[in-house]
Structure formats: structure tokens, C-alpha cells
Amino acid sequence: MCPSSETIRPYLEKNLSLSPKKNLPLVVLIQNGVDIENEVYESLVCSDEPLASGVVGGLTWVGVTLLGNGSRIEHGYLERLKIGLYPPPLEDDVPAYMASAFDKLVELFDKGGSNVEGTNDIVGVRWSKVLWNISWGGVTTLARQPVSAMLEPETLPYTAGVVYGIMLELLMIARAHGINEDRLPSATIDQVYDMTVRNTNAKIRIAQNPDQFLEPMENKNLQDDFKPSILVDLERERPMELQVIFGTLLERARAANVATPRLDLIVAALMPSQVAFVRKAKGQEKEDGSTKIYDANPALNKTGGAPVLGP
């Protein structure tokens, strides 16, 4: 996979040739996943000959559905954008020119009608967003069903516990890599869970308060036919966001020796389709695997618990 910096570099080089005396631009990356900004930051900002003054990370929450052959988009009630400087300034001061450029960016989105919010910890926000991507997004993709199918009164007793368990796995990965309670509160799991479950028609009793029930949403934030983008890609036989959403998390889990059986299952089940879609996109034939070696060593396995073969 081509690094993001190599895709962006030609445009920044052209910008520098046209305006060599101006302040270098900010690079804005709006996409899912964790750790997406670091490679761009190291390559384009921290190099001996920088092409950008900084990096802005962004995440969107948009309830949209592709209709027909993808020529029309139906928008739901959910539309939100969060952006922040990378590395996250947290409590550190931001250079005046970068702060000014960031404020102008927020203003542009706001004037365009976006529900935009700036944050001083885009990394923490990324971890909270990926909670939904890997849980509800992962389970619906495996089932090849819209989110609403996971919320049917008959299916919810089976899907809810698995989804919650996936989010707990991510929380353990985050904690193992220094994302503490201040940056990713444990309560975020309940917030992400409730935000989706309240789209059901079922009556949900709150476990801690058996006499209380979740109030259903007056206006659902997800349409009945809403599907996550990774499922849309799967159905259209396009390469999915497996690496950027799931792969980075599995790498972090293996490095910290965190068990992730549910995440492992999702990736293992989707990988055959991913390999086929990537080959199709590149116009490649199926490779002869006779020259490839699989070393049955758990430490070399992308998912956890690979067997050790032999005596």
C-alpha cells in the first residue's frame, strides 16, 4: 500500500514551486483509523526539507446511504466533523501561525454548513471513533446486513454482547499503549453502544437499573438501510479499509500481548475477500503459493494464537 505522504507529496511540491515565500500549508487528513497522521507528519513536516507546516487530523460521523448503483446519496440526521492538530497539542502552546490557520479551517467548514468542532486531542477522538467502526461496523460487515438488522428484537440478544466485547478489546489495546482514562474514558463504550442501540424498536432495559429503560430516539440517527462503508466496499467488491481500521489495532495488540479473539475473527473472515479485491483492482492473477513459506510461529501471526506445528 502506497504511503499517504507519497500521494500528497506531488501537490505540495507544486505548491512550493508556485509560492516559495509563503508559509507552508497544513495537510488535512479526514479518514477513519488510528495512527494515520504520523507517517505524513514524519515525512512531510519533520524532514530536512519540509513541504508542510503541520498536519490536521479529522473524523466524520455521517449517516448516509448509497442508493441504486451508487449514483445517489441519501443523508440521515447524523452529520458531525471533528478536527485537531497533530501531534495533539493537549496543554502545549500552538505556534500563532498554525493556530490561525487551524481557526480559519474551522471557520471554512462552519460557513459551508458543517457541524464542525475543534479538538486538542485528535488521537483520543480517533480511538473513540474506531470503537464504532470495529464493533457495529465489523459485525454488520460479517453478517452482510444493515445495522438495523443487528438491532432487531430477535437478533439483539445475540449481537449486543459480541459488539460490547469487541469494544472492550479495543479499550485494552488503548490502555496498553498509553491512551489513559482522561483521553479515552471507559464510559465512551456505553455512549457508543447506546447511540446505536437506541435506533432499535425493541424496549431496552438498563441492566444497572432494572426498572428503567432506554428512551428510543425521536429521530433515528441511522436509516433502516444504513450500512457502514466497509460493508459497502465488500458488496461492491472493492478493497476495504481493513488495514487502516483493523490492521493497525491488531499490530498494536500483538506488540502489547493483548488478546483480541473477536477482532481476530473479523479480520480472518474478511481477509480472503480483501486479497481477491486488491488483486482485481491491480489487475493481478492469483499467485502460485508454492514458493511462499508460512512460518507456524505465533509471534509472526497477524492474529493471535497461531499453532506451532511439528514435534
C-alpha positions as CSV (number, residue, x, y, z in Angstrom):
1,M,0.0,0.0,0.0
2,C,1.4,3.4,-1.0
3,P,2.1,5.7,2.0
4,S,-0.2,8.7,2.2
5,S,2.7,11.0,2.1
6,E,3.7,9.8,-1.4
7,T,0.2,10.5,-2.7
8,I,0.2,14.1,-1.2
9,R,3.9,15.0,-1.9
10,P,3.5,16.0,-5.7
11,Y,0.8,18.5,-4.8
12,L,2.9,20.1,-2.0
13,E,5.9,20.2,-4.3
14,K,3.9,22.0,-6.9
15,N,2.6,24.4,-4.3
16,L,6.1,25.2,-3.1
17,S,7.3,25.9,-6.6
18,L,4.4,28.4,-7.2
19,S,4.6,30.1,-3.8
20,P,8.2,29.6,-2.4
21,K,8.0,32.5,0.0
22,K,4.6,31.8,1.6
23,N,4.0,29.9,4.8
24,L,3.9,26.1,4.2
25,P,0.3,24.7,4.2
26,L,-1.3,22.4,6.7
27,V,-2.2,18.9,5.4
28,V,-5.7,17.8,6.4
29,L,-6.4,14.1,6.7
30,I,-10.1,13.2,7.1
31,Q,-10.4,9.4,7.4
32,N,-11.0,6.5,9.8
33,G,-8.4,4.6,11.8
34,V,-5.7,5.3,14.3
35,D,-2.1,6.4,13.7
36,I,-2.9,7.7,10.2
37,E,-1.3,11.1,10.7
38,N,2.2,10.1,12.0
39,E,3.6,8.8,8.7
40,V,2.6,12.1,6.9
41,Y,3.9,14.2,9.8
42,E,7.3,12.5,9.8
43,S,7.7,12.5,6.0
44,L,6.4,15.9,5.1
45,V,6.7,18.1,8.2
46,C,9.8,16.8,10.1
47,S,12.0,16.1,7.0
48,D,15.1,18.1,6.3
49,E,13.2,19.9,3.5
50,P,9.6,20.2,4.9
51,L,6.8,20.6,2.5
52,A,4.1,21.3,5.1
53,S,3.9,23.3,8.3
54,G,1.7,20.8,10.1
55,V,-0.9,18.1,10.0
56,V,-4.6,18.3,10.9
57,G,-6.5,15.1,11.6
58,G,-10.2,14.8,11.0
59,L,-13.1,12.4,11.6
60,T,-16.6,12.5,10.4
61,W,-19.8,10.9,11.7
62,V,-22.2,10.9,8.7
63,G,-25.3,8.8,8.3
64,V,-25.5,8.4,4.6
65,T,-26.7,5.6,2.3
66,L,-25.7,4.9,-1.3
67,L,-28.8,4.3,-3.4
68,G,-29.2,2.4,-6.7
69,N,-25.8,1.9,-8.3
70,G,-24.2,4.5,-6.1
71,S,-25.2,7.5,-8.2
72,R,-27.3,9.0,-5.4
73,I,-26.7,9.6,-1.7
74,E,-29.4,9.8,1.0
75,H,-28.4,11.8,4.1
76,G,-29.7,11.0,7.5
77,Y,-29.8,13.1,10.7
78,L,-26.3,12.4,11.7
79,E,-23.6,14.8,10.4
80,R,-20.6,15.8,12.5
81,L,-16.9,16.6,11.9
82,K,-14.1,16.8,14.5
83,I,-10.7,18.1,13.6
84,G,-7.5,18.7,15.5
85,L,-3.8,19.4,15.1
86,Y,-1.3,16.5,15.1
87,P,0.6,15.8,17.2
88,P,-2.1,16.8,19.7
89,P,-1.1,20.0,21.5
90,L,-3.1,18.9,24.6
91,E,-1.9,21.6,27.1
92,D,1.1,22.9,25.0
93,D,1.0,26.2,23.2
94,V,0.5,26.2,19.5
95,P,2.5,28.5,17.2
96,A,0.5,31.6,16.3
97,Y,0.6,30.9,12.5
98,M,-0.6,27.3,13.0
99,A,-3.4,28.4,15.4
100,S,-4.5,31.0,12.9
101,A,-4.6,28.5,10.0
102,F,-6.5,26.0,12.1
103,D,-9.1,28.6,13.2
104,K,-9.6,29.6,9.5
105,L,-10.1,25.9,8.6
106,V,-12.8,25.5,11.2
107,E,-14.4,28.7,10.0
108,L,-14.5,27.5,6.4
109,F,-16.2,24.2,7.4
110,D,-18.6,26.2,9.6
111,K,-19.5,28.6,6.8
112,G,-20.1,25.7,4.5
113,G,-22.8,24.4,6.8
114,S,-20.8,21.6,8.5
115,N,-21.4,20.7,12.2
116,V,-17.7,21.1,12.9
117,E,-15.8,21.1,16.3
118,G,-12.1,21.6,17.0
119,T,-10.3,19.3,19.5
120,N,-6.9,19.5,21.2
121,D,-6.6,15.7,21.2
122,I,-7.5,14.2,17.8
123,V,-5.7,11.0,18.8
124,G,-8.1,10.4,21.7
125,V,-11.0,11.2,19.4
126,R,-9.7,8.7,16.8
127,W,-9.7,5.9,19.4
128,S,-13.3,6.7,20.4
129,K,-14.5,6.8,16.7
130,V,-12.8,3.4,15.9
131,L,-14.9,1.9,18.7
132,W,-17.9,2.0,16.4
133,N,-16.0,1.1,13.2
134,I,-14.7,-2.2,14.6
135,S,-17.7,-3.2,16.6
136,W,-21.0,-2.4,14.9
137,G,-19.2,-1.9,11.6
138,G,-17.3,-5.2,11.9
139,V,-20.3,-7.4,12.9
140,T,-22.6,-5.9,10.3
141,T,-20.0,-6.5,7.6
142,L,-19.5,-10.1,8.6
143,A,-23.3,-10.6,8.5
144,R,-23.6,-8.6,5.3
145,Q,-26.7,-6.8,6.8
146,P,-27.5,-3.2,7.5
147,V,-27.1,-2.0,11.1
148,S,-30.8,-2.2,11.6
149,A,-30.7,-6.0,11.2
150,M,-28.4,-6.2,14.2
151,L,-30.9,-4.2,16.2
152,E,-34.0,-6.4,15.6
153,P,-35.6,-7.5,18.9
154,E,-34.9,-11.2,17.9
155,T,-31.2,-10.6,17.0
156,L,-30.1,-8.1,19.6
157,P,-29.7,-10.7,22.4
158,Y,-27.0,-12.3,20.1
159,T,-25.3,-9.2,18.6
160,A,-25.2,-6.9,21.6
161,G,-22.8,-8.9,23.8
162,V,-20.4,-9.5,20.9
163,V,-20.3,-5.8,20.0
164,Y,-19.7,-4.8,23.6
165,G,-16.9,-7.4,23.9
166,I,-15.2,-6.0,20.7
167,M,-15.2,-2.5,22.2
168,L,-13.7,-3.9,25.4
169,E,-10.8,-5.4,23.4
170,L,-10.1,-2.1,21.8
171,L,-10.1,-0.4,25.2
172,M,-7.5,-2.9,26.4
173,I,-5.3,-2.1,23.4
174,A,-5.6,1.6,24.0
175,R,-4.7,1.3,27.7
176,A,-1.6,-0.9,26.8
177,H,-0.4,1.9,24.5
178,G,-0.8,4.8,26.9
179,I,-4.3,6.1,26.0
180,N,-5.4,6.7,29.5
181,E,-8.9,7.3,31.1
182,D,-8.6,11.1,30.5
183,R,-8.1,10.6,26.8
184,L,-10.5,7.7,26.2
185,P,-12.9,7.4,29.2
186,S,-14.3,3.9,29.8
187,A,-17.8,5.5,29.7
188,T,-17.2,6.1,25.9
189,I,-18.0,2.4,25.3
190,D,-21.5,2.9,26.8
191,Q,-22.0,6.1,24.9
192,V,-21.1,4.5,21.6
193,Y,-23.2,1.4,22.4
194,D,-26.2,3.4,23.5
195,M,-26.0,5.7,20.5
196,T,-26.6,2.8,18.2
197,V,-28.9,0.6,20.3
198,R,-31.4,3.4,20.7
199,N,-32.1,3.0,17.0
200,T,-33.9,-0.2,17.7
201,N,-37.6,-0.7,18.0
202,A,-37.1,-3.1,21.0
203,K,-37.6,-1.9,24.6
204,I,-34.2,-1.9,26.2
205,R,-34.0,-2.3,30.0
206,I,-30.9,-0.7,31.6
207,A,-29.1,-3.5,33.4
208,Q,-27.9,-1.4,36.3
209,N,-31.5,-0.1,36.8
210,P,-33.9,-2.9,36.1
211,D,-36.9,-0.6,36.4
212,Q,-35.6,1.9,33.9
213,F,-35.5,1.7,30.1
214,L,-33.5,3.5,27.3
215,E,-35.6,6.2,25.7
216,P,-35.9,5.5,22.0
217,M,-34.7,8.3,19.6
218,E,-37.4,10.5,18.3
219,N,-35.4,10.9,15.1
220,K,-33.1,7.9,14.4
221,N,-29.6,8.9,13.6
222,L,-29.3,5.9,11.3
223,Q,-31.6,5.0,8.4
224,D,-33.0,1.5,8.4
225,D,-30.9,0.6,5.4
226,F,-27.7,2.2,6.6
227,K,-24.5,0.2,6.0
228,P,-21.0,1.1,7.2
229,S,-18.6,2.0,4.4
230,I,-16.6,-1.2,4.9
231,L,-19.7,-3.3,4.1
232,V,-20.5,-1.1,1.1
233,D,-16.9,-1.8,-0.2
234,L,-17.4,-5.5,0.4
235,E,-20.6,-5.7,-1.5
236,R,-19.1,-3.7,-4.4
237,E,-16.0,-5.9,-4.4
238,R,-13.7,-3.0,-3.7
239,P,-10.6,-3.1,-1.4
240,M,-11.8,-2.4,2.2
241,E,-10.3,-0.3,5.0
242,L,-9.1,-3.4,6.8
243,Q,-5.5,-2.2,7.4
244,V,-6.3,1.3,8.4
245,I,-9.2,0.4,10.7
246,F,-8.4,-3.2,11.9
247,G,-4.8,-3.9,10.9
248,T,-3.1,-1.2,12.9
249,L,-5.1,-2.2,16.0
250,L,-4.0,-5.9,15.6
251,E,-0.4,-4.8,15.3
252,R,-0.6,-2.8,18.5
253,A,-2.4,-5.7,20.2
254,R,0.3,-8.2,19.2
255,A,3.1,-5.8,20.3
256,A,1.4,-5.4,23.8
257,N,0.4,-9.1,24.0
258,V,-3.3,-8.2,24.3
259,A,-5.7,-11.0,23.3
260,T,-8.3,-9.9,20.7
261,P,-10.2,-13.1,19.7
262,R,-13.2,-11.2,18.3
263,L,-11.2,-8.7,16.3
264,D,-9.0,-11.6,15.0
265,L,-12.1,-13.4,13.8
266,I,-13.4,-10.4,11.9
267,V,-10.1,-9.8,10.1
268,A,-9.6,-13.5,9.3
269,A,-13.1,-13.8,7.8
270,L,-12.8,-10.7,5.7
271,M,-9.2,-11.2,4.5
272,P,-9.9,-13.7,1.7
273,S,-12.3,-11.2,0.1
274,Q,-9.8,-8.4,0.7
275,V,-7.0,-10.3,-1.1
276,A,-9.3,-11.0,-4.1
277,F,-10.4,-7.4,-4.3
278,V,-6.9,-6.0,-4.2
279,R,-5.8,-8.4,-6.9
280,K,-8.8,-7.4,-9.0
281,A,-8.1,-3.7,-8.5
282,K,-4.4,-4.2,-9.6
283,G,-5.3,-6.5,-12.5
284,Q,-3.2,-9.3,-10.9
285,E,-3.7,-13.0,-11.3
286,K,-3.8,-15.4,-8.4
287,E,-0.3,-16.2,-7.3
288,D,1.2,-19.6,-7.1
289,G,1.7,-20.1,-3.4
290,S,4.2,-22.9,-3.7
291,T,7.2,-20.6,-3.2
292,K,5.6,-18.9,-0.2
293,I,6.5,-20.0,3.3
294,Y,4.2,-19.8,6.3
295,D,6.2,-20.0,9.5
296,A,3.9,-21.5,12.1
297,N,5.1,-19.2,14.8
298,P,2.6,-17.4,17.0
299,A,4.8,-14.3,17.1
300,L,4.7,-13.9,13.3
301,N,0.9,-14.3,13.0
302,K,-1.2,-11.2,12.4
303,T,-3.9,-12.7,14.5
304,G,-3.4,-14.2,17.9
305,G,-2.8,-17.8,18.9
306,A,-1.3,-19.4,15.7
307,P,-0.4,-23.0,16.3
308,V,3.2,-24.3,16.5
309,L,3.4,-27.3,14.2
310,G,5.8,-30.2,14.5
311,P,7.3,-32.1,17.4
